[in-house]
Amino acid sequence: MVIRRLVGRWQGVVLSLIGLIATIWLGLTGQLALYIHPRYFVFTVIMAVIAGVLALAAFALAPTAKDEHGHNDGDGHEHDGDAHARNDGHGSRWGWLWPLGSVLTIVAAVVALLILPPSTLTTATVAQRDLNGSASALTLKAPALPGKGDYSAFTVRDWASLLRSGAGQDFFADKTATVTGFISADKTDPNVFFVTRFVVTCCAVDAQPIGVPVYHPGWQNEFKTDSWVTLTSSFRANPNPASREAIVLIPHTINPTAQPAQPYVY
Amino acid sequence: MTLPAVDKRKQPEHGHRSPARAFTSKSAAGLAIGLAIVALFAVVRVLAPSTPETLGLPNAARDFATLSISVVVESLPFVFLGIVLSIAVQVWLPEGMLLRRLPRSPVLRRLVLSLLGMLLPVCECGNVPLARGLVVKGLTVAESMTFLFAAPILNPVTIVTTAQAFGWNNGILVSRVLGGFFIANLVGWIYSRHPRPGELLTARFQETCNVADHDGGAAGKVRRSVQMFSQETRAMMPALFIGAGMAGLIQVAVSREVLVALGSNPVWSVLALMLLAFVVAICSNVDAFFILSFGATFMPGGIVAFLVFGPMIDVKMLALMRTTFTAKTLLQLSLLVALCAAVLGLAVNYGH
């Protein structure tokens, strides 16, 4: 009964604290970008701070036992435990399920938000979401072609857009790309992997995988999927004409690299 | 901080101990407990392992966690904003300021309420606590539904992002705004005919509505604001966390290729995109950009159905609305809105 009342009253505030401490910590350590688009950073942190003040005030101004007695029909939420006891079969048989569920929610929130290390999405989601499948994650921001042929600032997204736009082999003949991304396998051609990034419009939930194909037979022996690499190479026709990717990068060297601070592209 | 006058009146049995002093020391103790919990959580977060590789979780489990966490981190500030607005409406706004100015005629009232979102550019998860606050203040259940369903679509941010994403192409923007407006008012009209609207609400929320709140004075208001914060977070937070977990789980489990494959058929594109909207539970402010990234594969009617259905009904919204409406009501609402959105989408597909 005591546990039920404690959980009943403080569940919301404690869950809020878990969420906002995780948010502020992610903000301070520069990892919010793993979950949401940078345009929300300021708003998210400000609301977390405001909610933090309110949550602490809720602890400071908690109604006392006497208060509860005083406005017994004034404070609707004091009845909650009882209301649920009534709803869930007169409190005896299944009444314990409610606080148990609440405690489990809190435990799950602590594990997910406070204990698990923050992480980007992985190749599991690439497989789930059809690489380069969403047309206009690519064409939406078709890159402006630089006048002097300086393509060094082009990202995975820019190159993937150009490849997708159907520019022919002539166009790519003299271009050199430097791209950074993580490795995901080509589902159809074992000699090809993709240098992959996720495009995020709002938060990680809507992430769309995009990638540039790289022809490198035996890459499986050198690299694991999900590991981050940087490579520089010119574009060539795919030596395997049956492959779905007609134009590929064929690099001499592939350098392993650390995951960048902003793993997603926008 | 002084004790609110009202409390003194209500508890004469405090007796010889000075109530004011008891109150101050108690709130200091409460604050200390709160700070201790904050410190504990912060220490856990800082000491926890910082590289994902250390735990050796399979990729699918990692992505499930990442997706669920991203729903929480994305929605949390909007839910807090909604709660703050709800507190403002319930406690700080002069009595009747908002509701008394509404027109008398029920139809006109709902029309005006569906435009309220123009003033409150909150995304749909923030609207739930606000709608609860408005019901406590005397809005009818049917009117709250109209507000809840119209506000995320008839909302300046949503309209601007939809216009940026689609412009005037295929009437997507117009269909979304007018369709959302129409469906919200239709739902409101249907439920305004309900003989006992109280039964649409959960027993728990009905009790909240029956609370008589007459504390006067600024100190009393601060106190009530804070209590309302813990009350609303208790209703919203478990729903948000559970909804986020479900959204993450479905994303990992349901392959998106299947949905996308259905996109070019006039009927299936509508149904598939409504299912997608239900599953991804994305904010109405940005869903236009999201669906634009699928744009080429889908027919415009499917996109309209996505943009109309998603802000009203999705996994996360159902969990949040369950705090207020009964399961039966939500089922009816979901079917009704789904039917309307499907009709709208099909009309767009076959109409042009």
Contacts between the chains, C-beta under 8 A, distances in Angstrom:
chain1	res1	chain2	res2	distance
A	8	B	234	7.4
A	9	B	230	7.0
A	9	B	234	7.4
A	10	B	230	7.5
A	11	B	234	5.4
A	11	B	237	7.1
A	11	B	238	6.5
A	12	B	230	5.8
A	12	B	231	7.5
A	12	B	232	7.2
A	12	B	233	3.2
A	12	B	234	3.1
A	12	B	235	6.9
A	12	B	236	7.0
A	12	B	237	4.7
A	12	B	238	7.5
A	13	B	229	7.7
A	13	B	230	5.0
A	13	B	233	5.7
A	13	B	234	7.5
A	14	B	37	7.0
A	15	B	233	6.9
A	15	B	237	3.7
A	15	B	238	6.7
A	15	B	241	6.3
A	16	B	80	7.7
A	16	B	233	4.8
A	16	B	237	5.8
A	17	B	37	6.2
A	17	B	38	6.2
A	17	B	41	6.1
A	18	B	41	6.2
A	19	B	72	6.0
A	19	B	73	7.7
A	19	B	76	5.0
A	19	B	237	7.4
A	20	B	76	7.0
A	21	B	38	6.6
A	21	B	41	4.6
A	21	B	42	5.7
A	21	B	45	6.2
A	22	B	45	6.4
A	22	B	69	7.9
A	22	B	73	7.5
A	23	B	73	5.8
A	23	B	76	6.4
A	23	B	77	7.9
A	25	B	42	7.1
A	25	B	45	4.9
A	25	B	46	7.3
A	26	B	73	7.2
A	32	B	73	7.2
A	34	B	66	7.2
A	34	B	70	7.9
A	35	B	66	7.3
A	35	B	69	5.9
A	35	B	70	4.0
A	35	B	73	4.5
A	35	B	74	7.0
A	36	B	70	6.5
A	36	B	73	5.7
A	36	B	74	5.1
A	37	B	286	8.0
A	40	B	74	7.1
A	40	B	77	7.4
A	43	B	77	5.7
A	44	B	73	6.9
A	44	B	76	7.4
A	44	B	77	4.6
A	46	B	77	7.7
A	47	B	76	7.3
A	47	B	77	3.5
A	47	B	78	7.9
A	47	B	80	4.6
A	47	B	81	5.9
A	48	B	76	7.2
A	48	B	77	6.7
A	48	B	80	7.5
A	50	B	80	6.6
A	50	B	84	6.8
A	51	B	76	7.9
A	51	B	80	4.4
A	51	B	83	8.0
A	52	B	38	7.6
A	54	B	84	7.8
A	54	B	225	7.8
A	54	B	226	6.5
A	54	B	229	4.5
A	55	B	34	6.9
A	55	B	229	7.3
A	55	B	230	7.9
A	55	B	233	7.7
A	56	B	31	6.3
A	56	B	34	4.6
A	56	B	35	6.9
A	56	B	38	7.4
A	57	B	222	7.8
A	57	B	226	4.5
A	57	B	229	7.5
A	58	B	34	7.5
A	58	B	226	5.1
A	58	B	227	7.4
A	58	B	229	5.7
A	58	B	230	4.3
A	59	B	30	4.4
A	59	B	31	5.8
A	59	B	33	5.6
A	59	B	34	3.0
A	59	B	37	7.8
A	60	B	27	4.2
A	60	B	28	7.5
A	60	B	30	4.7
A	60	B	31	4.1
A	60	B	34	6.8
A	60	B	226	7.9
A	61	B	27	5.9
A	61	B	30	7.1
A	61	B	222	7.6
A	61	B	223	5.4
A	61	B	226	4.8
A	61	B	227	7.2
A	62	B	26	7.9
A	62	B	27	7.9
A	62	B	30	5.0
A	63	B	227	6.8
A	64	B	23	8.0
A	64	B	26	6.2
A	66	B	11	5.7
A	66	B	13	7.3
A	66	B	14	7.0
A	67	B	7	7.0
A	67	B	11	7.3
A	70	B	7	7.3
A	70	B	10	4.4
A	70	B	11	4.8
A	71	B	10	6.4
A	73	B	212	7.8
A	74	B	211	6.6
A	74	B	212	6.6
A	74	B	213	7.6
A	75	B	211	7.2
A	75	B	227	7.3
A	76	B	207	4.7
A	76	B	208	4.5
A	76	B	210	6.8
A	76	B	211	4.1
A	76	B	231	7.6
A	77	B	208	7.2
A	77	B	227	7.8
A	77	B	230	7.9
A	77	B	231	4.9
A	77	B	234	7.2
A	79	B	207	5.8
A	80	B	204	6.5
A	80	B	207	7.8
A	80	B	234	7.9
A	83	B	203	5.9
A	83	B	204	5.6
A	83	B	207	6.2
A	84	B	204	7.5
A	86	B	203	7.8
A	87	B	203	6.2
A	102	B	238	6.7
A	105	B	238	5.1
A	105	B	241	5.6
A	105	B	242	6.7
A	108	B	241	7.1
A	108	B	245	7.1
A	109	B	241	5.5
A	110	B	41	7.8
A	110	B	44	7.3
A	112	B	65	5.6
A	112	B	68	6.5
A	112	B	69	5.8
A	112	B	72	7.9
A	113	B	45	8.0
A	113	B	69	6.4
A	113	B	72	7.1
A	114	B	41	5.9
A	114	B	44	4.9
A	114	B	45	4.7
A	114	B	48	6.4
A	115	B	44	6.7
A	115	B	48	4.7
A	116	B	48	7.4
A	116	B	55	7.3
A	116	B	65	5.5
A	116	B	69	7.9
A	117	B	48	6.7
A	117	B	49	5.1
A	117	B	50	5.3
A	117	B	51	5.7
A	117	B	52	4.9
A	117	B	54	6.7
A	117	B	55	6.9
A	118	B	50	7.9
A	118	B	52	7.6
A	118	B	69	7.9
A	119	B	52	3.9
A	119	B	62	5.1
A	119	B	65	7.0
A	119	B	66	5.3
A	120	B	66	6.9
A	121	B	63	5.4
A	121	B	66	5.6
A	121	B	67	7.5
A	122	B	59	4.1
A	122	B	62	5.7
A	122	B	63	5.6
A	123	B	59	6.2
A	124	B	58	7.8
A	124	B	59	3.7
A	124	B	60	4.6
A	124	B	62	7.5
A	124	B	63	4.9
A	124	B	252	7.2
A	125	B	63	4.9
A	125	B	67	7.8
A	125	B	251	7.9
A	125	B	252	7.8
A	128	B	63	8.0
A	128	B	251	7.4
A	128	B	252	7.0
A	128	B	255	5.7
A	128	B	256	6.0
A	129	B	256	4.9
A	129	B	257	7.8
A	130	B	256	6.3
A	130	B	257	4.8
A	130	B	260	6.4
A	133	B	256	8.0
A	133	B	257	7.0
A	133	B	260	6.2
A	133	B	297	8.0
A	134	B	260	7.9
A	134	B	293	4.4
A	134	B	294	5.2
A	134	B	297	7.8
A	135	B	293	7.7
A	135	B	294	7.4
A	135	B	295	6.5
A	135	B	296	3.6
A	135	B	297	6.4
A	136	B	292	5.7
A	136	B	293	5.4
A	136	B	294	7.7
A	136	B	295	4.9
A	136	B	296	6.0
A	137	B	293	4.1
A	139	B	296	7.6
A	140	B	292	6.4
A	140	B	293	6.8
A	199	B	293	7.2
A	201	B	286	5.9
A	201	B	289	4.2
A	201	B	290	5.3
A	201	B	293	6.7
A	202	B	74	6.8
A	202	B	282	6.2
A	202	B	283	6.3
A	202	B	285	7.9
A	202	B	286	4.0
A	202	B	287	7.9
A	202	B	289	7.1
A	202	B	290	6.4
A	203	B	70	4.5
A	203	B	71	7.1
A	203	B	73	7.2
A	203	B	74	4.0
A	203	B	282	7.9
A	204	B	66	5.7
A	204	B	67	6.1
A	204	B	70	3.7
A	205	B	67	5.6
A	205	B	70	5.5
A	205	B	71	5.8
A	205	B	74	7.4
A	205	B	247	7.0
A	205	B	251	6.7
A	205	B	280	5.9
A	205	B	281	7.4
A	205	B	282	6.2
A	206	B	280	6.6
A	206	B	282	5.8
A	206	B	286	7.8
A	206	B	290	4.4
A	206	B	293	7.6
A	208	B	293	5.4
A	226	B	59	7.1
